[in-house]
Amino acid sequence: MDGWPPVNCRRFDGEGDMEFRRRSARVCEIVLAFRFGRIEYDEGERLERELEKLQSPAFYHRREMAHH
């Protein structure tokens, strides 16, 4: 395998276009930071938790319900 696989971020049910683009861009930013070792340990722990939330449909839908 040559290089890294592409960063994929699936769209959640009911997620708007702009929100998906922002979330997808942030997922890509975090994954690339991990891949290229541009983060310190403490920041890595925080980013790992953020990435889990960004990729969780359950977290997305809980957040949406809180905003309505």
C-alpha positions as CSV (number, residue, x, y, z in Angstrom):
1,M,0.0,0.0,0.0
2,D,1.4,3.4,-1.0
3,G,0.8,6.2,1.4
4,W,-2.1,6.8,3.7
5,P,-5.7,5.9,2.8
6,P,-8.0,8.8,2.2
7,V,-9.8,10.4,5.1
8,N,-13.5,9.5,4.8
9,C,-16.3,11.1,6.8
10,R,-19.8,10.0,6.2
11,R,-22.7,12.3,6.3
12,F,-25.2,11.8,9.2
13,D,-29.0,11.5,8.6
14,G,-30.5,15.0,8.7
15,E,-27.1,16.8,8.7
16,G,-27.1,20.0,6.6
17,D,-24.6,20.5,3.8
18,M,-22.6,23.3,5.5
19,E,-22.5,21.5,8.8
20,F,-21.3,18.3,7.1
21,R,-18.6,20.3,5.3
22,R,-17.4,21.9,8.6
23,R,-17.4,18.6,10.5
24,S,-15.7,16.7,7.6
25,A,-13.0,19.4,7.4
26,R,-12.3,19.2,11.1
27,V,-12.2,15.4,11.0
28,C,-9.7,15.6,8.1
29,E,-7.6,18.2,10.0
30,I,-7.4,16.1,13.1
31,V,-6.6,12.8,11.3
32,L,-3.8,14.5,9.3
33,A,-2.4,16.0,12.5
34,F,-2.1,12.5,13.9
35,R,-0.7,11.1,10.7
36,F,2.1,13.6,10.5
37,G,2.9,13.7,14.2
38,R,2.1,17.4,14.6
39,I,0.6,17.1,18.1
40,E,1.8,16.7,21.6
41,Y,0.5,13.9,23.9
42,D,-1.9,16.1,25.9
43,E,-3.3,17.7,22.8
44,G,-3.6,14.2,21.2
45,E,-5.8,13.0,24.0
46,R,-8.1,16.0,23.6
47,L,-8.2,15.6,19.8
48,E,-8.9,11.9,20.1
49,R,-12.0,12.6,22.2
50,E,-13.1,15.4,19.8
51,L,-12.6,13.0,16.8
52,E,-14.7,10.3,18.5
53,K,-17.6,12.9,19.0
54,L,-17.3,14.2,15.5
55,Q,-17.6,10.7,14.1
56,S,-20.5,9.6,16.4
57,P,-24.0,9.9,14.9
58,A,-25.4,9.5,18.4
59,F,-23.4,12.5,19.7
60,Y,-24.5,14.5,16.6
61,H,-28.2,13.8,17.2
62,R,-28.0,14.5,20.9
63,R,-26.3,17.9,20.1
64,E,-29.0,18.7,17.6
65,M,-31.8,17.9,20.1
66,A,-30.2,20.2,22.6
67,H,-30.2,23.1,20.1
68,H,-33.9,22.8,19.4
